[in-house]
């Protein structure tokens, strides 16, 4: 977090790391099969973008787009997806947008707090 109490520097840092990981995944795994590449994406890239997201959840449109662009670029590289727009790719691949996933995590965490289910 910056001195201005903005999460933008952190978001730029994690998206940079995620892009580096995407480049590595795409260079190492030659297969662009959705089954293989999505498994690797979910475990190695998406986990970087979602770690502790209820704490730093972005509200600025530019921050949200910065994060979402990582998934947008990655899904376009999957076999058979380049002709579809982002939202169609998510539907075909049975994925949620990263913003929707963060919202879901926040709702679940708030429910746990309200029902004393946190540790």
C-alpha positions as CSV (number, residue, x, y, z in Angstrom):
1,X,0.0,0.0,0.0
2,X,1.3,3.5,-0.9
3,X,1.6,6.4,1.5
4,X,-1.5,7.8,-0.2
5,X,-3.4,4.7,1.1
6,X,-3.9,3.5,-2.4
7,X,-3.5,-0.2,-3.4
8,X,-2.5,0.7,-7.0
9,X,1.2,0.1,-6.5
10,X,0.5,-3.3,-5.0
11,X,-1.9,-4.2,-7.8
12,X,0.7,-3.1,-10.4
13,X,3.2,-5.3,-8.7
14,X,1.0,-8.4,-8.6
15,X,-0.1,-8.0,-12.2
16,X,3.5,-7.7,-13.3
17,X,4.3,-10.9,-11.4
18,X,1.3,-12.6,-12.9
19,X,2.2,-11.5,-16.5
20,X,5.7,-12.9,-15.9
21,X,4.1,-16.2,-14.8
22,X,1.8,-16.2,-17.8
23,X,4.8,-15.8,-20.1
24,X,6.6,-18.6,-18.4
25,X,3.5,-20.9,-18.5
26,X,3.0,-20.2,-22.2
27,X,6.7,-20.8,-23.0
28,X,6.9,-24.1,-21.0
29,X,3.6,-25.7,-21.8
30,X,3.3,-26.1,-25.6
31,X,-0.2,-27.5,-25.4
32,X,-3.0,-24.9,-25.6
33,X,-5.6,-27.4,-24.7
34,X,-8.2,-25.8,-22.3
35,X,-8.0,-28.7,-19.8
36,X,-4.3,-28.5,-19.4
37,X,-3.7,-24.8,-19.7
38,X,-6.6,-23.8,-17.4
39,X,-5.4,-26.1,-14.7
40,X,-1.9,-24.5,-14.8
41,X,-3.4,-21.0,-15.0
42,X,-5.7,-21.6,-12.0
43,X,-2.9,-22.9,-9.8
44,X,0.0,-20.7,-10.9
45,X,-1.4,-17.4,-12.1
46,X,-4.9,-16.8,-10.7
47,X,-3.7,-17.7,-7.2
48,X,-1.2,-14.7,-7.4
49,X,-4.0,-12.4,-8.5
50,X,-6.4,-13.5,-5.7
51,X,-4.2,-13.8,-2.7
52,X,-5.8,-11.9,0.2
53,X,-8.1,-10.1,-2.2
54,X,-10.8,-9.2,0.3
55,X,-8.2,-7.0,2.0
56,X,-7.0,-5.1,-1.1
57,X,-10.1,-5.4,-3.4
58,X,-9.8,-2.6,-6.0
59,X,-12.4,0.1,-6.5
60,X,-10.8,2.1,-9.2
61,X,-11.8,1.1,-12.7
62,X,-8.2,1.3,-13.9
63,X,-7.1,-1.2,-11.1
64,X,-9.9,-3.6,-11.9
65,X,-9.0,-3.5,-15.6
66,X,-5.3,-4.0,-14.9
67,X,-6.1,-7.2,-13.0
68,X,-8.7,-8.4,-15.5
69,X,-6.4,-7.9,-18.4
70,X,-4.1,-10.6,-17.2
71,X,-6.9,-13.2,-17.5
72,X,-8.2,-11.6,-20.7
73,X,-4.8,-12.0,-22.4
74,X,-4.3,-15.5,-21.1
75,X,-7.7,-16.8,-22.2
76,X,-7.1,-15.5,-25.7
77,X,-4.1,-17.8,-26.0
78,X,-6.1,-20.9,-25.4
79,X,-6.8,-23.1,-28.4
80,X,-10.0,-22.1,-30.2
81,X,-10.6,-18.9,-28.1
82,X,-8.9,-16.2,-30.1
83,X,-12.0,-15.4,-32.2
84,X,-14.3,-15.0,-29.2
85,X,-14.5,-11.8,-27.1
86,X,-13.5,-12.0,-23.4
87,X,-17.0,-12.6,-22.0
88,X,-17.7,-15.4,-24.5
89,X,-14.4,-17.0,-23.7
90,X,-15.2,-16.9,-20.0
91,X,-18.6,-18.6,-20.7
92,X,-17.1,-21.3,-22.9
93,X,-14.3,-22.0,-20.4
94,X,-16.7,-21.9,-17.4
95,X,-14.7,-19.2,-15.7
96,X,-15.9,-16.1,-13.8
97,X,-14.3,-12.7,-14.2
98,X,-11.7,-12.0,-11.5
99,X,-13.9,-9.1,-10.3
100,X,-16.8,-11.4,-9.8
101,X,-14.6,-13.9,-7.9
102,X,-13.4,-11.1,-5.6
103,X,-16.9,-10.0,-4.9
104,X,-17.9,-13.6,-4.1
105,X,-14.9,-14.0,-1.7
106,X,-15.9,-10.8,0.1
107,X,-19.5,-11.9,0.5
108,X,-18.4,-15.3,1.8
109,X,-15.9,-13.7,4.2
110,X,-18.5,-11.2,5.5
111,X,-20.9,-14.1,6.1
112,X,-18.3,-15.9,8.1
113,X,-17.6,-12.8,10.2
114,X,-21.3,-12.3,10.8
115,X,-21.7,-15.9,11.9
116,X,-18.5,-16.1,13.9
117,X,-17.0,-18.7,11.5
118,X,-13.6,-17.1,11.2
119,X,-10.6,-18.5,13.1
